[in-house]
Amino acid sequence: MAVKSEEDPNFHQVLSFLLKAKGFDGHRYKPNYIKRRIAVRMRATGSATYRDYLGLLERDRLEPSHLLDRLTIHVTEFFRDPPVYKAVEERILPGLSRVPGGRIKAWCAGCSTGEEAYSVAILLKEWTVGQSTLSFEILATDIDAASVKAAEKGDYPAEAVQRLPRTLASRWLRMGGPRVRVSQELKHAIRFRNHDLLGAWEPALSGFHLIFCRNLLIYLTSPQQQKLYERFAQALSPGGYLVLGLTETLLGQARRFYHCVDVKHRIYQVLPRVDETYLEKQF
């Protein structure tokens, strides 16, 4: 099947249809990424051209959901890249023990089906045990409503936790046949929400001491990456930390907002003073 380039007007009509039907703006992402994901659905449905596929989207009420599921990123796992969590535990958490009020505020941006958010919750639960003056709260967000619903449920196939240390699994998960369930204690530590990082941000998205946004920005265009790096800088408390994916690096103007704490594990600390007027200029 020969798929036309992204300059085909029908390609843009597919994206416009999806924006209207599902609120997902594919124009904000790298064209080659979007093109590859759409091509998967075109092959699966036998659509030879973007025009054919657009007709299918208009006829089949289920296809927009199938396409959205293919376009949103769901590659995740419990404690993905364990050395990153170890670095956070050793280099970041000791300093967070001195946050005002003793309440650590974390955000998992682009949480997918919740494995990362629950991993951060386990990390913080384990670290704060026995420290009665410390507590924490976690906000976990994703653009895909179905993923957020799955994350709230906290029910996973047993193989999803195969690489989780047995002591942690037995303490925080409820094992039972082919499925495992997250403990209620962990669930109560996380608030899941549907949120588009490239859309409007509420004033409440602020004051975070720790933000995880891993393996999501690589799918965005460079201007969108810069926009989010700056927004995260504003959302962090003074001295707060941003943790990126291992293939993601701060580039360009965004570097003026952060100090690199750990280049190997992609951990950055927001600088003491961020230009407070940039939101007015940009947004």
Secondary structure, DSSP 8 states (H G I E B T S, - for coil): -----TTSHHHHHHHHHHHHHH---GGGB-HHHHHHHHHHHHHHHT--SHHHHHHHHHH-TTHHHHHHHHHS-----TTSSHHHHHHIIIIIHHHHTTSGGGEEEEEEET-TTSHHHHHHHHHHHHHHTT-TT-EEEEEEEES-HHHHHHHHHTEEEGGGGTTS-HHHHHHHEEEETTEEEE-HHHHTTEEEEE--TTS---TTS--EEEEEE-SSGGGB-HHHHHHHHHHHHHHEEEEEEEEE-TT----GGGGGGEEEEETTTTEEEE-S---TTHHHHH-
